[in-house]
Amino acid sequence: MPQMPYVIDEMISAKTIAARVEALAHEIRAEFADTDKLVVVGLLRGSFVFIADLVRELDLPVEVDFLEASSYGDGMESTREVRILKDLRGAIEGRDVLVVEDIVDTGFTLGHVIHMLQGRNPARLRVCALLDKPSRREVPVKADWTGFEIPDEFVVGYGIDYAQRNRNLPFIGKVRFVDVSEKPQ
């Protein structure tokens, strides 16, 4: 299916994101100050920029691992079928775990991942999400820390994509589709 033409309007600036990441790291450090090593689990692919910036600000002993789960494919709507495409390499039983998510939308993916990881008996399991769209929630999940609550807009940038594009934008932008059949007046 061909992509519709679109433009991206900046929604959250790179500077605003950096300040919020620093504040989140401060709160997370306080929660895990007593840990001997925090396992930070990034949910691929959208969280890779966020997790990189966040762990640099944590100032804690961390181990980074990744899990890839998908309920979107290349589309804009969740399929509601969560697939694990890449599992963790290490065991988390008895360990402190922080799941880092790019965006909590319907909650299907995060709910599935939390349930799966809780079954592996971590000592503590917490979630940090960069973005939250509570108006879209279908599964009752909530991150322990949230960077920004946003309206029901399709967004890209800072690791988040539309059909594998725009992950490299330093800001969060709202996608606005353009109807090319309309003639300018």
N, C-alpha and C positions, 0 to 999 in steps of 0.2 A: 504494500500500500504506500503510495507516495506521500511524503510529508507536505503539509500545507505550509505556505510561506508564513513566517512569523517574525516579530520583533521582540526584543527583550528590554523591558523597562526595569531599571534598578529599583530594588525594593529595600534591601539591607546592604549598606556599604561595607567595603572591606575593613575600614577603620572601626565601624560599629561591631562587626563580627569579632575582630581581634580583641576589643575591649571586653566583650561578653565571654569569649573563650578564657581570657585571663581570670575573670570573676568566677566562672564555673570551676576552673582548676583550683581556685582558692577554697571553694566550698567542698570540692571532692577531697582535697588534701586534708581538710579538717575531719571528714568522715573516716578516712582511711589512715589517719596519722599513726595508728598502732599496728599497721600491717607490716609484715616482713617482706612481702612482695605482692603487688597488685597485678592481677592478670587483666589486661585491658583488651577486650574483644571488640574489634571493629566489624561492623556488618558491611560487607562489600556489596556493591562497589561504591555506593554514594558517600560513605563515611570516611574514605581514605584521606581527604584533605583535612577534615575536621579532627580525626584521630591523630594525625601527625602534629597539628598545632596544639592540640590538647595535651598530649603526652610530654611535649617539650615544656609545657607550663606546670606540670604536676609536681616536680621536685620530690618524687617518691621512687622507691625501687619498683620498676615496672617490667612486666613481660608482656609483649604484644603478640596477639594471635588474631586470626581472622576467620570469619564464618561468612559464607555467601549464601543468602537465602533470597528467593525471588517470588514475587506474586504479580509482577508487572510485565516482564518481557520488554518489548520495545514500545509498548503502548502508554496511554495516559491514564488508564483505568486498571485497578487491581483485578486480577482474575479470581481472587479469593482462594486460590489453590497455592499454598506455600510449598516451595520445593527447596531442599537443601542442596546447593550445588557444590559447596566446599565446606567441610566440617573442620572443627578445631584440630590442631596437630597434637596439642598437649591435654593432659587430664586436668580437670578443675576441682575434683573432689577435695573438700576441706580447705579450699583456697578462696581468697577474696577476689571477686570478679566484678568488673565494670564493663557493661555492654555499651558500646558507643554506636548510636544510630543517627543517620542523617535527618530523617523525617518520619514522624509518626502520623500516619494518615488514617486509614480505616482501622489499623491496629492488628490486622490479620498476621502480618509478618512478625511484628514484635511479640505479639501474644504467643505465636507458635515457638519462637526462639526462646522466650522466657520459660515456657513450659518445658521445652526440651532441656535447657540448661539446668533448671531446678531439679530435674530428674537425675542429674549428675552430682548432686549433693555438694554444691559449693558452700563455704562457710558463710559468705555474704554474697548476694547478687543484687547489684544496683544497675540502674539504666540512666544514661545521659543522652539526650536527643538534642540536636541542634535546632530543629524546627518541630512544631506541633500544630496540627490542624484539628482541633477538637470537634469542629463542626462536621467532620467527615467520619468520626469514630463509629465503628460498628462492633468492635470488640473492646470490652472495658479494660484498657491498659493505660498506664500513666507512667511517664518517666519520673525518676527521682529528681533529676535536674533537666531543665529545658532552657535552651538558649533563647528562642523567640517563639511566641505564639503567633501564627499567621492565619489570615482568612483563607477560604477555599479558593485558592489560585494555584495554577500550575506553575511551578518554579524550577529554575535551573541555576547552576553556578556553584562554586565552592564544593565541587565534587558531585553535585546532583546533575543528572543529565536528562535530555529528551532525545531518545533514539541514539544514545551514545555520543551526543554532541553537547557542548557547552560546559562540561565538567571543569574546564580550566579557567572559567571566569572567576575573578577574585571576590566577587560580590554575589548576593542572592538576587536573582532577577525574576520578574513575572513575565511569563510567556504570553504574548498577545498575538493571536492569529490574524492574518491579513487576508481579506477577500480580494483577490486580484481581478475578479470579474467586475468590481465596481470601478467606474471611471472617475478620476478626480474632477471636481467642478471648477 
